[in-house]
Amino acid sequence: QVQLVESGGGLVQAGGSLRLSCAAADGTFSSATMGWFRQALGKEREFVASIGWSPTQTSYVDSAKGRFTISRDNAKNTVYLQMNSLKPEDTAIYYCARSKLLWIGVRTSTYDYDYWGQGTQVTVSS
């Protein structure tokens, strides 16, 4: 079982920035696809960003392009989500996820991920 621990959420004004972190206790982290998803109140969980085993393999939901950046530090077994120019509609619980499969590229579906963190709340005030 892979444990994922998110941190970095909080309350921020519109236009502000936050950086989410997800630490994985996992010996195969460097070869695993990682993703960030979010779930707003009353809505389904949606894809935000994914990064493959290579840091050049990234994918974003259209609403995050140009504002969010996903990255990974394999030496620290950590994936990050830098969120800039935040909007009230970004308010949600953000979840880190890891695919069980190794050496694959980006994945955008919840069904492609096997391990999930507990989530961290991001609230953007207008």
N, C-alpha and C positions, 0 to 999 in steps of 0.2 A: 504494500500500500504506500502510495506517494502522498506526502503531506505538503500542502501548499498554504502559505501564510501571507495574506495581503496586509498592507499598511499604506498610510498616506492619504486616506480620505479625510473629508472635513467639510466645513462650511466656507464658501468663498463667494465674493461678489461677481456679478457678471463681468466678463472681460479679464478675470483673474486666471491664475494658473495653479495646478496641482500636479504632483508627481506620485503616481501609485507604484508600489513595489510589491513583488511577489517572490518570496523565498521558497525554494524547493529543497526538501531533504531527500536528495535523489542522486544516485551515482551515475545515472545516464542522462542527466539534464542537458548536457551539451548537444545531444543528438535528437532531442525531443522538440516537437512543435508545441509552441505555447500560444495561448490566446487570452484575450480579455473580452468579456461579455458584460452586459449590464441589464438590469431589470428595474424599470420604473414601477411605481405603485399602480396596480391594476393592469399592468401590461405583461406581455410575454418577454422572456429573456431574449436579448438580441445580441448579435455579433458586433463587436467594436473594432478589434484589431487582432492580427495573428502574425507570428514570426516563425519561420522555419528554422532548421538546424543551421543554415547559413544566415547571418544577420542581414544579408541583402534580400532575403525572401520575406517580404512584408505585404500585408493586405489590410485595407481599412474599409469600414462602412463609409458610404459617400458623405455622410454628415460629419465625419471626423477628419476627412482628408484636408490637409493643409493646416489643421489645428492640433491633432494628436500625433505623437510619435511613439512607436513601440520599439524597444531595444532590449538587448540581453547582455549580461555579463556572466559568461560561463565560469569564470574563476570564482564567482560568488554565488553561483547557482541561483541567479536572480534575474527576473524579467521586469521591465519598467514600462509604464505608460505615462509619458509626459503629455499633459493636457493644457493647452493654451487657449486663450480667447474663449473661455467657458461661457456657456449660455444656460439660462434656466432649464431648457429642455434637456440638458445633459444630466440633470438631477436623477439619480438612480443608485441602486446598490451595484457596485462593480465587482465582478468575479474573475479571478484568475483560473485558467484551466490548462491542463496538460494532456496531450494525446499519449496513449499507450504505445502507438507505433513510432518507430524511430526512422530517421533519415527520410522523412517525407517533407513536402513543402507546406505552404500555408493551408489552413483549413478554416472554413467559415461557419460550419454547422455545429450546433451543440452535440450532435450525434457523433462527431469525430473526436470528441474529448472524453476522457475516461476519469480524470481526477479533477476535483474542483476545490477551491478555497472556500472559506466561510463568508467571504464578501466584505466589502468596506463601503460605507455610505459616503456618497458625494452629493452635496447640496449646493446649488448655485442660486443665489438670491438676485432678484432683479433690482 
